[in-house]
Amino acid sequence: MPTLDWIGKKAVVNHHREVPYRLIHCDKTRSVGDPDAGNLLVQGDNLGALKALLPYYAGKVKCIYIDPPFNTGSEDWIYNDNVNSPEIRAWLGTVVKKEGEDLSRHDKWLCMMYPRIALLRQFLSDDGTLFFHIDDNEIGNSILLCDEIFDRKNRVGLICFKQASATGHKSINPGFVNVANNIVVYSKEKSSWRPNKVYTGRERDTRYNGWIKNRDAPFAEWKFTTLMSGFAASRGISLKDARKLAKSEPGELDDFVLQNAASVIQPARPDYANVGQDTRDAIDQSRERPNEILRVVREGYSDIYLKDGQRILFYSDKIKIVDGQAISGEPLTTLWDDILSNNIHKEGGVDFPKGKKPEALIKRCLELATSTGDVVMDSFAGSGTTAAVAIKMGRKCVTVEMGDHAVTHTAPRITAAVTGSDTSGISSEVGWTGGSGFRFCTLGEPLFDADGSVNPAVLYPDLAAHIFFCETGSPIPRRADGSSTLIGTFQGRAIYLLHSAEAVGVASTNAGNVLTASALENLPLPEPDFAGPRVVYAEGCTVPDDRLSRLGVTFKQIPYQIEGI
């Protein structure tokens, strides 16, 4: 498979494994609504935040939508889009070192994105989906980058999203007017990917302009008239008045079509070469008997009706349920040119001059890839659109935003959704009036200090979650509060943690951090007849290896034998 290379790649391809695990602290003063709703907003660099969240959400996220800096070279807006912010420059200097001095802006962008995408992949469930929103500055690099991390076979689509119109000053530019962005879509495992069926609305197809007066009569007695005549008859008004009504209130005719879709028709010539012999014979017969209607019964298929050799198509075949309403719809394609919002900057009540995405766009992504209750993630939260839409749609959302923007832009947007004061975007469409809640979190100290020892500030639940994840590759099944040394089971083995912050480094066998004969005897079993292997994490062990082996116990020393995923 072709691969992408750039200056600094060797320094970053494994960097996501080297990022330290950090503590996450919840700030009750900035949290809003129900704290147990399952929604998080984490303030901090997304690389550190993602690593900190991994023990809790690895393999649990159904959908990730990211809208990273497009790397346009601009530095004049709320996000530094030249990959030249002080934070990124400091990070490059630390990770890429001297080689970083020769980086172009595209090298910098790839260095920034690679470890973040590598981490994001670990969050997705096997049937999960990544939506990577980008423009033409980095679309080529984005595809090759994700092909390498996700594997080319798991790329499922490239969407073209219309995000502007060729109006105003843009219309006078020579050459092309760029009005589109791209969304590259990947699945974690394409063999497990089961997207939902999504339809897009469209205007009534005027080709369906025939009306059956007496649809309830035997089909041989069907009589045809124009759609407008059928509209007039249904309203009990003259054809002249019907034309006036349809012209002044076009929705009246559209409603009539949708409500009476089973009787709206369109002649369509069958593809003679691609139908069975029975249908061909019926077509020939129909042509020989003008003005008659023939019914062709096909075993295992719907009946078809023919008139003058043409098939009669019923408009009801094109009616789909979209947002709970019957509309003229068509299957979702890779061209999304129907959701451009002219009021995008009024959505959510947050002033976000550039980069803001319409709620309808995120809604479509979530409709395609998620169901109610699923976990959604956005590690480039920006104005908080993803979180706002996820909450309004009954999903759970984990979002990350760097610096003051998390407080000044993202949190207010999510708060407005939770309180119901945000009535914009998709609110009326989904019937949202408020509810749910979110926790505002910040990044704390690393779990381990510079010497590799457990940080004294680390609490039992944090270390337990980290150890369980490192041992199993899965999030801890429930929060461990220290009341039991058993922190969970996974694939038939039980995992234990002996840890007390006050006893860290204390050599005494009574310290509580040492696996002694007494501690071994008192290890609680997951169930009375449990006979599977047991893994015990502690600072030390005084039990002979042969006895541990006979009992099916493996001792792992903290911190040296905690192997990061």
C-alpha positions, 0 to 999 in steps of 0.5 A: 500500500502506498504510504505518506512520508514527511519531515518528522514522521519518525518522531511522531508515529509512535508518539501516542504511546509515549504521551503520559497518562494524566488525571482528569479533574471535574470542575463542579462550578463549571459543570451544568445540569445532570452530572451523570448524563454521560457528557464531558467537556475536557479543557486541555490539549487534545493529545493529552486529553485523549490519552487521559480518556483512553482508560475510560472510553477505549472501544466504546465510542460509536462515532467520532466527528473532527473538524481540525485546523484546515491549515490554510496558512491563516493566523488571524482568527480564533484558531491559529490555522497555520499550525504555528500556535505557541503550544504546537511550536513548543510541542514540535520542539520537544517531540521532533526536536532539531528536525522540526526547524526544517518543517513546512506548514504541511509537515507540521500539520502531519506531525500534529495530526498523526498521533491524534488520529492514532489515538482516536482510532483506539476509542472507536468500537468495531462498528464505529465511524470516523468523520474527518472534515477537511478542505482542499489544503490537506485533503490529499494528506488526510486520506493517505494519513488515515489510510495508513492508520485505519487501513485503506480497506476501512475507508468507506466514503468521501463526502463533498459538503457544500458550505458556501455559495458563489456570491458576493466578492467570491463571484468576481474571482477568476477561475474556480470559486471554492464552495465545498469542503470534504468529509473523509469517512472511515470505519474501525472495521468495515466488516462490522460497519452497519450504517443506518439508512438515511434519506434526504428531502427533495422538492416534489418531482414534477414528472409525477403529474398524472392522477388516477380519478378512481383508484379504488375501482378495478384497475381496468376502469382506471381513468387518468387526469392531470395532477391539477385536476385531481387537486381541484377535485379533492378540494371541491374547487374549480380548476381555475381556483386550484391553479391560483391556490397552487400558485399563491400557496405552493405548499398546498399542492405539495401537501396534496401530493404527499397525502395522496401519494398512492394515486400520483403517477408517472409513465415510465418506459421500461428498459426492454432489454433488461426485463424478463420475457413475461414482461416483454410479452406484456409490453408488446401486448400493451402497445397493441391495445392502446388506452387499456391498462394491463396488470402484470403479476410477477411472482415474488415481485410487486405487480406492475401496470402498463399503459401504451407499453409504458409502466405506471410508477406510483409516487408512493414509491418515492415517499420516505419518512424523514424526521418523522414526516412523509416527504419526497426523499432519495437515498443519501449520496456522497454529495451533500449540497442540501444543508447549507445554512445561511444562519449558521452564525446564529446557531447556539448563540455563540459568536464564532466567526470562522470554522463553525459548522451547521447543526444539520451537518452533524445531525446527518453524520449522527443519523448515519452512524449512531443510535440513541444513547451511543457515545460521540466524540469530538476532540477539536470541539471548537464552538461545541456544535457536535456536543450540542447536536449530540445532546439534542439527539439523545446521544452522549458526547465527549469533547475536548477543547484547548485553552480559554476557548473551552470556557469562552466558546464551547461551554456556553454553547453546550450550556445553551443546549442543556438549559433549552435556551438554544432554540436554533439549529435542529432544536425544533426539528427534533423537538428539543426543549432542554435537558441532560447535562455535562461535566466540565473537566481539566487535565491534572498531573501525570499518573507517574512522576519523573522517577516513574513512581506513582504520583502521590496525588493519584487516587485509587480509582484513577490508578485502578482505571489505568491499570485495568486498561493497561492489563486488558485494553478495555475500560474498567467496567465500574469505578473502583472506590478502593473498598475491594482490591478486586477491580474487575474481571476480563476474559476469565481472569480477575485483576486486583490492585493493592494500593494506598497513597499513604503507603507508597514507598513504605517497606513494611509488609503491613503497609497495604501495598505489598502482596503478603501471604495474608493479603493473598488469602484475603483476595476476594473472588469474583464468584464463589467457584471462580478458578480462573487466573488472577493478576495482582498489582502491588508495590512488592510481594513476599509470597514465593513464586512457586506458591503463586504459580500453584494458585494461578496468581501472577504478581506485577510490580507497580510501577515497573510492570504496568505496561501501557497499551 
